[in-house]
Amino acid sequence: MATRTIPATTEVVCDVCGRVCAPQGTAPRRQEGTLSLRWHVLDYLNQPAAAGSRDLDMCDDCLSRITKALNAVAEEIRAERAE
């Protein structure tokens, strides 16, 4: 009887577009990243009630687009405050 060991693979699925970020060396989209949003959920008295944090696993394309969008919004806010 022969024994064959097949290693398990871990697939990271982009939370934005649903694309699978394959392990390094197996697909063109090897890079992935995580965007972590941290905040507190407030109750009806405006007091912190719970953690509302969220982590988004993203492929390199989505991470790049969201980073550019965040930078654009930050620049816009800075320009508004400078006026």
mmCIF file of the N, C-alpha and C atoms, coordinates in Angstrom:
data_MODEL
# 
_entry.id   MODEL 
# 
loop_
_atom_site.group_PDB 
_atom_site.id 
_atom_site.type_symbol 
_atom_site.label_atom_id 
_atom_site.label_alt_id 
_atom_site.label_comp_id 
_atom_site.label_asym_id 
_atom_site.label_entity_id 
_atom_site.label_seq_id 
_atom_site.pdbx_PDB_ins_code 
_atom_site.Cartn_x 
_atom_site.Cartn_y 
_atom_site.Cartn_z 
_atom_site.occupancy 
_atom_site.B_iso_or_equiv 
_atom_site.pdbx_formal_charge 
_atom_site.auth_seq_id 
_atom_site.auth_comp_id 
_atom_site.auth_asym_id 
_atom_site.auth_atom_id 
_atom_site.pdbx_PDB_model_num 
ATOM 1   N N  . MET A 1 1  ? 0.852   -1.156 0.000   1.00 0.00 ? 1  MET A N  1 
ATOM 2   C CA . MET A 1 1  ? 0.000   0.000  0.000   1.00 0.00 ? 1  MET A CA 1 
ATOM 3   C C  . MET A 1 1  ? 0.907   1.231  0.000   1.00 0.00 ? 1  MET A C  1 
ATOM 4   N N  . ALA A 1 2  ? 0.576   2.195  -0.843  1.00 0.00 ? 2  ALA A N  1 
ATOM 5   C CA . ALA A 1 2  ? 1.340   3.444  -0.935  1.00 0.00 ? 2  ALA A CA 1 
ATOM 6   C C  . ALA A 1 2  ? 0.632   4.531  -0.134  1.00 0.00 ? 2  ALA A C  1 
ATOM 7   N N  . THR A 1 3  ? 1.434   5.386  0.443   1.00 0.00 ? 3  THR A N  1 
ATOM 8   C CA . THR A 1 3  ? 0.889   6.514  1.196   1.00 0.00 ? 3  THR A CA 1 
ATOM 9   C C  . THR A 1 3  ? 1.289   7.803  0.498   1.00 0.00 ? 3  THR A C  1 
ATOM 10  N N  . ARG A 1 4  ? 0.317   8.633  0.281   1.00 0.00 ? 4  ARG A N  1 
ATOM 11  C CA . ARG A 1 4  ? 0.576   9.904  -0.379  1.00 0.00 ? 4  ARG A CA 1 
ATOM 12  C C  . ARG A 1 4  ? 0.132   11.024 0.561   1.00 0.00 ? 4  ARG A C  1 
ATOM 13  N N  . THR A 1 5  ? 1.034   11.953 0.842   1.00 0.00 ? 5  THR A N  1 
ATOM 14  C CA . THR A 1 5  ? 0.715   13.081 1.711   1.00 0.00 ? 5  THR A CA 1 
ATOM 15  C C  . THR A 1 5  ? 0.437   14.293 0.841   1.00 0.00 ? 5  THR A C  1 
ATOM 16  N N  . ILE A 1 6  ? -0.741  14.866 1.010   1.00 0.00 ? 6  ILE A N  1 
ATOM 17  C CA . ILE A 1 6  ? -1.119  16.055 0.259   1.00 0.00 ? 6  ILE A CA 1 
ATOM 18  C C  . ILE A 1 6  ? -1.219  17.201 1.257   1.00 0.00 ? 6  ILE A C  1 
ATOM 19  N N  . PRO A 1 7  ? -0.323  18.189 1.106   1.00 0.00 ? 7  PRO A N  1 
ATOM 20  C CA . PRO A 1 7  ? -0.353  19.279 2.078   1.00 0.00 ? 7  PRO A CA 1 
ATOM 21  C C  . PRO A 1 7  ? -1.596  20.153 1.922   1.00 0.00 ? 7  PRO A C  1 
ATOM 22  N N  . ALA A 1 8  ? -2.063  20.641 3.028   1.00 0.00 ? 8  ALA A N  1 
ATOM 23  C CA . ALA A 1 8  ? -3.222  21.539 3.007   1.00 0.00 ? 8  ALA A CA 1 
ATOM 24  C C  . ALA A 1 8  ? -2.790  22.913 2.521   1.00 0.00 ? 8  ALA A C  1 
ATOM 25  N N  . THR A 1 9  ? -3.660  23.574 1.806   1.00 0.00 ? 9  THR A N  1 
ATOM 26  C CA . THR A 1 9  ? -3.383  24.930 1.361   1.00 0.00 ? 9  THR A CA 1 
ATOM 27  C C  . THR A 1 9  ? -4.367  25.885 2.027   1.00 0.00 ? 9  THR A C  1 
ATOM 28  N N  . THR A 1 10 ? -3.896  27.071 2.246   1.00 0.00 ? 10 THR A N  1 
ATOM 29  C CA . THR A 1 10 ? -4.739  28.107 2.826   1.00 0.00 ? 10 THR A CA 1 
ATOM 30  C C  . THR A 1 10 ? -5.042  29.129 1.749   1.00 0.00 ? 10 THR A C  1 
ATOM 31  N N  . GLU A 1 11 ? -6.308  29.360 1.486   1.00 0.00 ? 11 GLU A N  1 
ATOM 32  C CA . GLU A 1 11 ? -6.711  30.349 0.507   1.00 0.00 ? 11 GLU A CA 1 
ATOM 33  C C  . GLU A 1 11 ? -7.274  31.562 1.233   1.00 0.00 ? 11 GLU A C  1 
ATOM 34  N N  . VAL A 1 12 ? -6.782  32.725 0.855   1.00 0.00 ? 12 VAL A N  1 
ATOM 35  C CA . VAL A 1 12 ? -7.315  33.965 1.387   1.00 0.00 ? 12 VAL A CA 1 
ATOM 36  C C  . VAL A 1 12 ? -8.236  34.542 0.320   1.00 0.00 ? 12 VAL A C  1 
ATOM 37  N N  . VAL A 1 13 ? -9.487  34.762 0.673   1.00 0.00 ? 13 VAL A N  1 
ATOM 38  C CA . VAL A 1 13 ? -10.471 35.298 -0.267  1.00 0.00 ? 13 VAL A CA 1 
ATOM 39  C C  . VAL A 1 13 ? -10.638 36.783 0.029   1.00 0.00 ? 13 VAL A C  1 
ATOM 40  N N  . CYS A 1 14 ? -10.544 37.603 -1.015  1.00 0.00 ? 14 CYS A N  1 
ATOM 41  C CA . CYS A 1 14 ? -10.691 39.040 -0.864  1.00 0.00 ? 14 CYS A CA 1 
ATOM 42  C C  . CYS A 1 14 ? -12.117 39.350 -0.407  1.00 0.00 ? 14 CYS A C  1 
ATOM 43  N N  . ASP A 1 15 ? -12.232 40.111 0.687   1.00 0.00 ? 15 ASP A N  1 
ATOM 44  C CA . ASP A 1 15 ? -13.545 40.472 1.220   1.00 0.00 ? 15 ASP A CA 1 
ATOM 45  C C  . ASP A 1 15 ? -14.257 41.510 0.362   1.00 0.00 ? 15 ASP A C  1 
ATOM 46  N N  . VAL A 1 16 ? -13.550 42.138 -0.564  1.00 0.00 ? 16 VAL A N  1 
ATOM 47  C CA . VAL A 1 16 ? -14.147 43.168 -1.401  1.00 0.00 ? 16 VAL A CA 1 
ATOM 48  C C  . VAL A 1 16 ? -14.643 42.581 -2.718  1.00 0.00 ? 16 VAL A C  1 
ATOM 49  N N  . CYS A 1 17 ? -13.760 41.921 -3.468  1.00 0.00 ? 17 CYS A N  1 
ATOM 50  C CA . CYS A 1 17 ? -14.144 41.434 -4.801  1.00 0.00 ? 17 CYS A CA 1 
ATOM 51  C C  . CYS A 1 17 ? -14.385 39.934 -4.854  1.00 0.00 ? 17 CYS A C  1 
ATOM 52  N N  . GLY A 1 18 ? -13.991 39.187 -3.833  1.00 0.00 ? 18 GLY A N  1 
ATOM 53  C CA . GLY A 1 18 ? -14.220 37.750 -3.802  1.00 0.00 ? 18 GLY A CA 1 
ATOM 54  C C  . GLY A 1 18 ? -13.154 36.925 -4.490  1.00 0.00 ? 18 GLY A C  1 
ATOM 55  N N  . ARG A 1 19 ? -12.106 37.570 -4.979  1.00 0.00 ? 19 ARG A N  1 
ATOM 56  C CA . ARG A 1 19 ? -11.018 36.862 -5.661  1.00 0.00 ? 19 ARG A CA 1 
ATOM 57  C C  . ARG A 1 19 ? -10.190 36.082 -4.647  1.00 0.00 ? 19 ARG A C  1 
ATOM 58  N N  . VAL A 1 20 ? -9.705  34.908 -5.042  1.00 0.00 ? 20 VAL A N  1 
ATOM 59  C CA . VAL A 1 20 ? -8.859  34.091 -4.180  1.00 0.00 ? 20 VAL A CA 1 
ATOM 60  C C  . VAL A 1 20 ? -7.417  34.532 -4.366  1.00 0.00 ? 20 VAL A C  1 
ATOM 61  N N  . CYS A 1 21 ? -6.762  34.884 -3.273  1.00 0.00 ? 21 CYS A N  1 
ATOM 62  C CA . CYS A 1 21 ? -5.349  35.229 -3.286  1.00 0.00 ? 21 CYS A CA 1 
ATOM 63  C C  . CYS A 1 21 ? -4.589  33.932 -3.026  1.00 0.00 ? 21 CYS A C  1 
ATOM 64  N N  . ALA A 1 22 ? -4.054  33.363 -4.077  1.00 0.00 ? 22 ALA A N  1 
ATOM 65  C CA . ALA A 1 22 ? -3.412  32.054 -3.975  1.00 0.00 ? 22 ALA A CA 1 
ATOM 66  C C  . ALA A 1 22 ? -2.081  32.157 -3.237  1.00 0.00 ? 22 ALA A C  1 
ATOM 67  N N  . PRO A 1 23 ? -1.596  31.036 -2.721  1.00 0.00 ? 23 PRO A N  1 
ATOM 68  C CA . PRO A 1 23 ? -0.291  31.032 -2.065  1.00 0.00 ? 23 PRO A CA 1 
ATOM 69  C C  . PRO A 1 23 ? 0.796   31.521 -3.015  1.00 0.00 ? 23 PRO A C  1 
ATOM 70  N N  . GLN A 1 24 ? 1.857   32.089 -2.467  1.00 0.00 ? 24 GLN A N  1 
ATOM 71  C CA . GLN A 1 24 ? 2.912   32.689 -3.265  1.00 0.00 ? 24 GLN A CA 1 
ATOM 72  C C  . GLN A 1 24 ? 3.506   31.682 -4.256  1.00 0.00 ? 24 GLN A C  1 
ATOM 73  N N  . GLY A 1 25 ? 3.692   32.142 -5.489  1.00 0.00 ? 25 GLY A N  1 
ATOM 74  C CA . GLY A 1 25 ? 4.298   31.316 -6.521  1.00 0.00 ? 25 GLY A CA 1 
ATOM 75  C C  . GLY A 1 25 ? 3.306   30.518 -7.345  1.00 0.00 ? 25 GLY A C  1 
ATOM 76  N N  . THR A 1 26 ? 2.005   30.599 -7.061  1.00 0.00 ? 26 THR A N  1 
ATOM 77  C CA . THR A 1 26 ? 1.050   29.791 -7.797  1.00 0.00 ? 26 THR A CA 1 
ATOM 78  C C  . THR A 1 26 ? 0.105   30.603 -8.669  1.00 0.00 ? 26 THR A C  1 
ATOM 79  N N  . ALA A 1 27 ? 0.041   31.910 -8.483  1.00 0.00 ? 27 ALA A N  1 
ATOM 80  C CA . ALA A 1 27 ? -0.877  32.732 -9.266  1.00 0.00 ? 27 ALA A CA 1 
ATOM 81  C C  . ALA A 1 27 ? -0.327  34.147 -9.363  1.00 0.00 ? 27 ALA A C  1 
ATOM 82  N N  . PRO A 1 28 ? -0.784  34.919 -10.334 1.00 0.00 ? 28 PRO A N  1 
ATOM 83  C CA . PRO A 1 28 ? -0.278  36.284 -10.462 1.00 0.00 ? 28 PRO A CA 1 
ATOM 84  C C  . PRO A 1 28 ? -0.637  37.188 -9.283  1.00 0.00 ? 28 PRO A C  1 
ATOM 85  N N  . ARG A 1 29 ? -1.714  36.902 -8.567  1.00 0.00 ? 29 ARG A N  1 
ATOM 86  C CA . ARG A 1 29 ? -2.105  37.723 -7.432  1.00 0.00 ? 29 ARG A CA 1 
ATOM 87  C C  . ARG A 1 29 ? -1.611  37.074 -6.141  1.00 0.00 ? 29 ARG A C  1 
ATOM 88  N N  . ARG A 1 30 ? -0.330  37.267 -5.868  1.00 0.00 ? 30 ARG A N  1 
ATOM 89  C CA . ARG A 1 30 ? 0.286   36.623 -4.714  1.00 0.00 ? 30 ARG A CA 1 
ATOM 90  C C  . ARG A 1 30 ? 0.170   37.462 -3.460  1.00 0.00 ? 30 ARG A C  1 
ATOM 91  N N  . GLN A 1 31 ? 0.041   38.771 -3.635  1.00 0.00 ? 31 GLN A N  1 
ATOM 92  C CA . GLN A 1 31 ? 0.067   39.664 -2.489  1.00 0.00 ? 31 GLN A CA 1 
ATOM 93  C C  . GLN A 1 31 ? -1.337  39.893 -1.970  1.00 0.00 ? 31 GLN A C  1 
ATOM 94  N N  . GLU A 1 32 ? -1.454  39.938 -0.684  1.00 0.00 ? 32 GLU A N  1 
ATOM 95  C CA . GLU A 1 32 ? -2.726  40.321 -0.079  1.00 0.00 ? 32 GLU A CA 1 
ATOM 96  C C  . GLU A 1 32 ? -2.429  41.163 1.147   1.00 0.00 ? 32 GLU A C  1 
ATOM 97  N N  . GLY A 1 33 ? -3.428  41.849 1.641   1.00 0.00 ? 33 GLY A N  1 
ATOM 98  C CA . GLY A 1 33 ? -3.244  42.697 2.813   1.00 0.00 ? 33 GLY A CA 1 
ATOM 99  C C  . GLY A 1 33 ? -4.530  42.754 3.615   1.00 0.00 ? 33 GLY A C  1 
ATOM 100 N N  . THR A 1 34 ? -4.443  43.351 4.777   1.00 0.00 ? 34 THR A N  1 
ATOM 101 C CA . THR A 1 34 ? -5.601  43.480 5.647   1.00 0.00 ? 34 THR A CA 1 
ATOM 102 C C  . THR A 1 34 ? -5.780  44.939 6.027   1.00 0.00 ? 34 THR A C  1 
ATOM 103 N N  . LEU A 1 35 ? -6.993  45.420 5.886   1.00 0.00 ? 35 LEU A N  1 
ATOM 104 C CA . LEU A 1 35 ? -7.351  46.747 6.355   1.00 0.00 ? 35 LEU A CA 1 
ATOM 105 C C  . LEU A 1 35 ? -8.100  46.560 7.664   1.00 0.00 ? 35 LEU A C  1 
ATOM 106 N N  . SER A 1 36 ? -7.569  47.145 8.737   1.00 0.00 ? 36 SER A N  1 
ATOM 107 C CA . SER A 1 36 ? -8.189  47.008 10.055  1.00 0.00 ? 36 SER A CA 1 
ATOM 108 C C  . SER A 1 36 ? -8.835  48.325 10.440  1.00 0.00 ? 36 SER A C  1 
ATOM 109 N N  . LEU A 1 37 ? -10.129 48.285 10.702  1.00 0.00 ? 37 LEU A N  1 
ATOM 110 C CA . LEU A 1 37 ? -10.882 49.454 11.145  1.00 0.00 ? 37 LEU A CA 1 
ATOM 111 C C  . LEU A 1 37 ? -11.231 49.238 12.607  1.00 0.00 ? 37 LEU A C  1 
ATOM 112 N N  . ARG A 1 38 ? -10.862 50.182 13.460  1.00 0.00 ? 38 ARG A N  1 
ATOM 113 C CA . ARG A 1 38 ? -11.100 50.043 14.892  1.00 0.00 ? 38 ARG A CA 1 
ATOM 114 C C  . ARG A 1 38 ? -11.942 51.219 15.383  1.00 0.00 ? 38 ARG A C  1 
ATOM 115 N N  . TRP A 1 39 ? -13.058 50.938 16.001  1.00 0.00 ? 39 TRP A N  1 
ATOM 116 C CA . TRP A 1 39 ? -13.892 51.976 16.597  1.00 0.00 ? 39 TRP A CA 1 
ATOM 117 C C  . TRP A 1 39 ? -14.804 51.351 17.641  1.00 0.00 ? 39 TRP A C  1 
ATOM 118 N N  . HIS A 1 40 ? -15.487 52.203 18.393  1.00 0.00 ? 40 HIS A N  1 
ATOM 119 C CA . HIS A 1 40 ? -16.429 51.744 19.414  1.00 0.00 ? 40 HIS A CA 1 
ATOM 120 C C  . HIS A 1 40 ? -17.848 52.044 18.954  1.00 0.00 ? 40 HIS A C  1 
ATOM 121 N N  . VAL A 1 41 ? -18.730 51.104 19.157  1.00 0.00 ? 41 VAL A N  1 
ATOM 122 C CA . VAL A 1 41 ? -20.147 51.312 18.879  1.00 0.00 ? 41 VAL A CA 1 
ATOM 123 C C  . VAL A 1 41 ? -20.736 52.042 20.079  1.00 0.00 ? 41 VAL A C  1 
ATOM 124 N N  . LEU A 1 42 ? -21.522 53.079 19.813  1.00 0.00 ? 42 LEU A N  1 
ATOM 125 C CA . LEU A 1 42 ? -22.092 53.879 20.888  1.00 0.00 ? 42 LEU A CA 1 
ATOM 126 C C  . LEU A 1 42 ? -23.535 53.459 21.171  1.00 0.00 ? 42 LEU A C  1 
ATOM 127 N N  . ASP A 1 43 ? -23.934 53.585 22.427  1.00 0.00 ? 43 ASP A N  1 
ATOM 128 C CA . ASP A 1 43 ? -25.317 53.294 22.789  1.00 0.00 ? 43 ASP A CA 1 
ATOM 129 C C  . ASP A 1 43 ? -26.171 54.558 22.652  1.00 0.00 ? 43 ASP A C  1 
ATOM 130 N N  . TYR A 1 44 ? -27.414 54.511 23.104  1.00 0.00 ? 44 TYR A N  1 
ATOM 131 C CA . TYR A 1 44 ? -28.328 55.634 22.925  1.00 0.00 ? 44 TYR A CA 1 
ATOM 132 C C  . TYR A 1 44 ? -27.920 56.871 23.740  1.00 0.00 ? 44 TYR A C  1 
ATOM 133 N N  . LEU A 1 45 ? -27.022 56.709 24.714  1.00 0.00 ? 45 LEU A N  1 
ATOM 134 C CA . LEU A 1 45 ? -26.525 57.843 25.495  1.00 0.00 ? 45 LEU A CA 1 
ATOM 135 C C  . LEU A 1 45 ? -25.177 58.337 24.973  1.00 0.00 ? 45 LEU A C  1 
ATOM 136 N N  . ASN A 1 46 ? -24.778 57.840 23.811  1.00 0.00 ? 46 ASN A N  1 
ATOM 137 C CA . ASN A 1 46 ? -23.502 58.195 23.184  1.00 0.00 ? 46 ASN A CA 1 
ATOM 138 C C  . ASN A 1 46 ? -22.302 57.703 23.995  1.00 0.00 ? 46 ASN A C  1 
ATOM 139 N N  . GLN A 1 47 ? -22.465 56.619 24.708  1.00 0.00 ? 47 GLN A N  1 
ATOM 140 C CA . GLN A 1 47 ? -21.388 56.014 25.472  1.00 0.00 ? 47 GLN A CA 1 
ATOM 141 C C  . GLN A 1 47 ? -20.895 54.766 24.739  1.00 0.00 ? 47 GLN A C  1 
ATOM 142 N N  . PRO A 1 48 ? -19.593 54.479 24.799  1.00 0.00 ? 48 PRO A N  1 
ATOM 143 C CA . PRO A 1 48 ? -19.090 53.267 24.150  1.00 0.00 ? 48 PRO A CA 1 
ATOM 144 C C  . PRO A 1 48 ? -19.787 52.021 24.711  1.00 0.00 ? 48 PRO A C  1 
ATOM 145 N N  . ALA A 1 49 ? -20.294 51.182 23.828  1.00 0.00 ? 49 ALA A N  1 
ATOM 146 C CA . ALA A 1 49 ? -21.037 50.006 24.265  1.00 0.00 ? 49 ALA A CA 1 
ATOM 147 C C  . ALA A 1 49 ? -20.374 48.704 23.836  1.00 0.00 ? 49 ALA A C  1 
ATOM 148 N N  . ALA A 1 50 ? -19.681 48.714 22.703  1.00 0.00 ? 50 ALA A N  1 
ATOM 149 C CA . ALA A 1 50 ? -19.067 47.488 22.197  1.00 0.00 ? 50 ALA A CA 1 
ATOM 150 C C  . ALA A 1 50 ? -18.013 47.843 21.165  1.00 0.00 ? 50 ALA A C  1 
ATOM 151 N N  . ALA A 1 51 ? -17.202 46.871 20.843  1.00 0.00 ? 51 ALA A N  1 
ATOM 152 C CA . ALA A 1 51 ? -16.219 47.067 19.777  1.00 0.00 ? 51 ALA A CA 1 
ATOM 153 C C  . ALA A 1 51 ? -16.923 46.909 18.435  1.00 0.00 ? 51 ALA A C  1 
ATOM 154 N N  . GLY A 1 52 ? -16.687 47.826 17.548  1.00 0.00 ? 52 GLY A N  1 
ATOM 155 C CA . GLY A 1 52 ? -17.269 47.747 16.209  1.00 0.00 ? 52 GLY A CA 1 
ATOM 156 C C  . GLY A 1 52 ? -16.199 47.509 15.176  1.00 0.00 ? 52 GLY A C  1 
ATOM 157 N N  . SER A 1 53 ? -15.099 46.937 15.600  1.00 0.00 ? 53 SER A N  1 
ATOM 158 C CA . SER A 1 53 ? -13.944 46.765 14.733  1.00 0.00 ? 53 SER A CA 1 
ATOM 159 C C  . SER A 1 53 ? -14.214 45.767 13.614  1.00 0.00 ? 53 SER A C  1 
ATOM 160 N N  . ARG A 1 54 ? -13.476 45.951 12.532  1.00 0.00 ? 54 ARG A N  1 
ATOM 161 C CA . ARG A 1 54 ? -13.632 45.069 11.378  1.00 0.00 ? 54 ARG A CA 1 
ATOM 162 C C  . ARG A 1 54 ? -12.297 44.926 10.676  1.00 0.00 ? 54 ARG A C  1 
ATOM 163 N N  . ASP A 1 55 ? -11.953 43.714 10.276  1.00 0.00 ? 55 ASP A N  1 
ATOM 164 C CA . ASP A 1 55 ? -10.756 43.444 9.483   1.00 0.00 ? 55 ASP A CA 1 
ATOM 165 C C  . ASP A 1 55 ? -11.196 42.957 8.113   1.00 0.00 ? 55 ASP A C  1 
ATOM 166 N N  . LEU A 1 56 ? -10.636 43.577 7.074   1.00 0.00 ? 56 LEU A N  1 
ATOM 167 C CA . LEU A 1 56 ? -10.955 43.192 5.703   1.00 0.00 ? 56 LEU A CA 1 
ATOM 168 C C  . LEU A 1 56 ? -9.706  42.629 5.046   1.00 0.00 ? 56 LEU A C  1 
ATOM 169 N N  . ASP A 1 57 ? -9.747  41.359 4.649   1.00 0.00 ? 57 ASP A N  1 
ATOM 170 C CA . ASP A 1 57 ? -8.659  40.765 3.878   1.00 0.00 ? 57 ASP A CA 1 
ATOM 171 C C  . ASP A 1 57 ? -8.892  41.108 2.419   1.00 0.00 ? 57 ASP A C  1 
ATOM 172 N N  . MET A 1 58 ? -7.860  41.660 1.765   1.00 0.00 ? 58 MET A N  1 
ATOM 173 C CA . MET A 1 58 ? -8.029  42.121 0.390   1.00 0.00 ? 58 MET A CA 1 
ATOM 174 C C  . MET A 1 58 ? -6.888  41.670 -0.503  1.00 0.00 ? 58 MET A C  1 
ATOM 175 N N  . CYS A 1 59 ? -7.215  41.535 -1.794  1.00 0.00 ? 59 CYS A N  1 
ATOM 176 C CA . CYS A 1 59 ? -6.191  41.263 -2.793  1.00 0.00 ? 59 CYS A CA 1 
ATOM 177 C C  . CYS A 1 59 ? -5.421  42.550 -3.058  1.00 0.00 ? 59 CYS A C  1 
ATOM 178 N N  . ASP A 1 60 ? -4.317  42.453 -3.780  1.00 0.00 ? 60 ASP A N  1 
ATOM 179 C CA . ASP A 1 60 ? -3.486  43.624 -4.011  1.00 0.00 ? 60 ASP A CA 1 
ATOM 180 C C  . ASP A 1 60 ? -4.207  44.703 -4.818  1.00 0.00 ? 60 ASP A C  1 
ATOM 181 N N  . ASP A 1 61 ? -5.072  44.322 -5.766  1.00 0.00 ? 61 ASP A N  1 
ATOM 182 C CA . ASP A 1 61 ? -5.793  45.310 -6.566  1.00 0.00 ? 61 ASP A CA 1 
ATOM 183 C C  . ASP A 1 61 ? -6.753  46.128 -5.695  1.00 0.00 ? 61 ASP A C  1 
ATOM 184 N N  . CYS A 1 62 ? -7.550  45.454 -4.883  1.00 0.00 ? 62 CYS A N  1 
ATOM 185 C CA . CYS A 1 62 ? -8.520  46.150 -4.031  1.00 0.00 ? 62 CYS A CA 1 
ATOM 186 C C  . CYS A 1 62 ? -7.810  46.981 -2.967  1.00 0.00 ? 62 CYS A C  1 
ATOM 187 N N  . LEU A 1 63 ? -6.749  46.453 -2.379  1.00 0.00 ? 63 LEU A N  1 
ATOM 188 C CA . LEU A 1 63 ? -6.011  47.185 -1.365  1.00 0.00 ? 63 LEU A CA 1 
ATOM 189 C C  . LEU A 1 63 ? -5.422  48.462 -1.951  1.00 0.00 ? 63 LEU A C  1 
ATOM 190 N N  . SER A 1 64 ? -4.917  48.388 -3.157  1.00 0.00 ? 64 SER A N  1 
ATOM 191 C CA . SER A 1 64 ? -4.358  49.561 -3.827  1.00 0.00 ? 64 SER A CA 1 
ATOM 192 C C  . SER A 1 64 ? -5.437  50.602 -4.096  1.00 0.00 ? 64 SER A C  1 
ATOM 193 N N  . ARG A 1 65 ? -6.591  50.169 -4.606  1.00 0.00 ? 65 ARG A N  1 
ATOM 194 C CA . ARG A 1 65 ? -7.672  51.105 -4.910  1.00 0.00 ? 65 ARG A CA 1 
ATOM 195 C C  . ARG A 1 65 ? -8.225  51.761 -3.643  1.00 0.00 ? 65 ARG A C  1 
ATOM 196 N N  . ILE A 1 66 ? -8.396  50.991 -2.579  1.00 0.00 ? 66 ILE A N  1 
ATOM 197 C CA . ILE A 1 66 ? -8.924  51.544 -1.338  1.00 0.00 ? 66 ILE A CA 1 
ATOM 198 C C  . ILE A 1 66 ? -7.911  52.481 -0.690  1.00 0.00 ? 66 ILE A C  1 
ATOM 199 N N  . THR A 1 67 ? -6.629  52.161 -0.769  1.00 0.00 ? 67 THR A N  1 
ATOM 200 C CA . THR A 1 67 ? -5.590  53.041 -0.242  1.00 0.00 ? 67 THR A CA 1 
ATOM 201 C C  . THR A 1 67 ? -5.597  54.382 -0.967  1.00 0.00 ? 67 THR A C  1 
ATOM 202 N N  . LYS A 1 68 ? -5.721  54.343 -2.291  1.00 0.00 ? 68 LYS A N  1 
ATOM 203 C CA . LYS A 1 68 ? -5.783  55.587 -3.071  1.00 0.00 ? 68 LYS A CA 1 
ATOM 204 C C  . LYS A 1 68 ? -7.017  56.399 -2.706  1.00 0.00 ? 68 LYS A C  1 
ATOM 205 N N  . ALA A 1 69 ? -8.153  55.733 -2.510  1.00 0.00 ? 69 ALA A N  1 
ATOM 206 C CA . ALA A 1 69 ? -9.387  56.432 -2.143  1.00 0.00 ? 69 ALA A CA 1 
ATOM 207 C C  . ALA A 1 69 ? -9.259  57.064 -0.753  1.00 0.00 ? 69 ALA A C  1 
ATOM 208 N N  . LEU A 1 70 ? -8.681  56.347 0.210   1.00 0.00 ? 70 LEU A N  1 
ATOM 209 C CA . LEU A 1 70 ? -8.484  56.903 1.550   1.00 0.00 ? 70 LEU A CA 1 
ATOM 210 C C  . LEU A 1 70 ? -7.554  58.107 1.516   1.00 0.00 ? 70 LEU A C  1 
ATOM 211 N N  . ASN A 1 71 ? -6.487  58.019 0.723   1.00 0.00 ? 71 ASN A N  1 
ATOM 212 C CA . ASN A 1 71 ? -5.565  59.141 0.605   1.00 0.00 ? 71 ASN A CA 1 
ATOM 213 C C  . ASN A 1 71 ? -6.250  60.354 -0.018  1.00 0.00 ? 71 ASN A C  1 
ATOM 214 N N  . ALA A 1 72 ? -7.097  60.129 -1.014  1.00 0.00 ? 72 ALA A N  1 
ATOM 215 C CA . ALA A 1 72 ? -7.812  61.230 -1.665  1.00 0.00 ? 72 ALA A CA 1 
ATOM 216 C C  . ALA A 1 72 ? -8.766  61.908 -0.689  1.00 0.00 ? 72 ALA A C  1 
ATOM 217 N N  . VAL A 1 73 ? -9.487  61.125 0.101   1.00 0.00 ? 73 VAL A N  1 
ATOM 218 C CA . VAL A 1 73 ? -10.412 61.691 1.089   1.00 0.00 ? 73 VAL A CA 1 
ATOM 219 C C  . VAL A 1 73 ? -9.634  62.449 2.162   1.00 0.00 ? 73 VAL A C  1 
ATOM 220 N N  . ALA A 1 74 ? -8.505  61.924 2.601   1.00 0.00 ? 74 ALA A N  1 
ATOM 221 C CA . ALA A 1 74 ? -7.693  62.604 3.612   1.00 0.00 ? 74 ALA A CA 1 
ATOM 222 C C  . ALA A 1 74 ? -7.196  63.947 3.074   1.00 0.00 ? 74 ALA A C  1 
ATOM 223 N N  . GLU A 1 75 ? -6.769  63.989 1.828   1.00 0.00 ? 75 GLU A N  1 
ATOM 224 C CA . GLU A 1 75 ? -6.323  65.244 1.209   1.00 0.00 ? 75 GLU A CA 1 
ATOM 225 C C  . GLU A 1 75 ? -7.476  66.243 1.131   1.00 0.00 ? 75 GLU A C  1 
ATOM 226 N N  . GLU A 1 76 ? -8.652  65.768 0.791   1.00 0.00 ? 76 GLU A N  1 
ATOM 227 C CA . GLU A 1 76 ? -9.832  66.623 0.706   1.00 0.00 ? 76 GLU A CA 1 
ATOM 228 C C  . GLU A 1 76 ? -10.173 67.223 2.070   1.00 0.00 ? 76 GLU A C  1 
ATOM 229 N N  . ILE A 1 77 ? -10.117 66.411 3.118   1.00 0.00 ? 77 ILE A N  1 
ATOM 230 C CA . ILE A 1 77 ? -10.400 66.885 4.475   1.00 0.00 ? 77 ILE A CA 1 
ATOM 231 C C  . ILE A 1 77 ? -9.357  67.910 4.906   1.00 0.00 ? 77 ILE A C  1 
ATOM 232 N N  . ARG A 1 78 ? -8.085  67.662 4.598   1.00 0.00 ? 78 ARG A N  1 
ATOM 233 C CA . ARG A 1 78 ? -7.024  68.614 4.953   1.00 0.00 ? 78 ARG A CA 1 
ATOM 234 C C  . ARG A 1 78 ? -7.236  69.938 4.241   1.00 0.00 ? 78 ARG A C  1 
ATOM 235 N N  . ALA A 1 79 ? -7.653  69.886 2.981   1.00 0.00 ? 79 ALA A N  1 
ATOM 236 C CA . ALA A 1 79 ? -7.895  71.109 2.215   1.00 0.00 ? 79 ALA A CA 1 
ATOM 237 C C  . ALA A 1 79 ? -9.069  71.896 2.796   1.00 0.00 ? 79 ALA A C  1 
ATOM 238 N N  . GLU A 1 80 ? -10.116 71.207 3.241   1.00 0.00 ? 80 GLU A N  1 
ATOM 239 C CA . GLU A 1 80 ? -11.267 71.872 3.852   1.00 0.00 ? 80 GLU A CA 1 
ATOM 240 C C  . GLU A 1 80 ? -10.866 72.567 5.152   1.00 0.00 ? 80 GLU A C  1 
ATOM 241 N N  . ARG A 1 81 ? -10.034 71.915 5.936   1.00 0.00 ? 81 ARG A N  1 
ATOM 242 C CA . ARG A 1 81 ? -9.618  72.493 7.227   1.00 0.00 ? 81 ARG A CA 1 
ATOM 243 C C  . ARG A 1 81 ? -8.655  73.664 7.037   1.00 0.00 ? 81 ARG A C  1 
ATOM 244 N N  . ALA A 1 82 ? -7.915  73.669 5.926   1.00 0.00 ? 82 ALA A N  1 
ATOM 245 C CA . ALA A 1 82 ? -6.965  74.734 5.668   1.00 0.00 ? 82 ALA A CA 1 
ATOM 246 C C  . ALA A 1 82 ? -7.656  76.021 5.238   1.00 0.00 ? 82 ALA A C  1 
ATOM 247 N N  . GLU A 1 83 ? -8.881  75.923 4.775   1.00 0.00 ? 83 GLU A N  1 
ATOM 248 C CA . GLU A 1 83 ? -9.608  77.104 4.297   1.00 0.00 ? 83 GLU A CA 1 
ATOM 249 C C  . GLU A 1 83 ? -10.065 77.993 5.396   1.00 0.00 ? 83 GLU A C  1 
# 
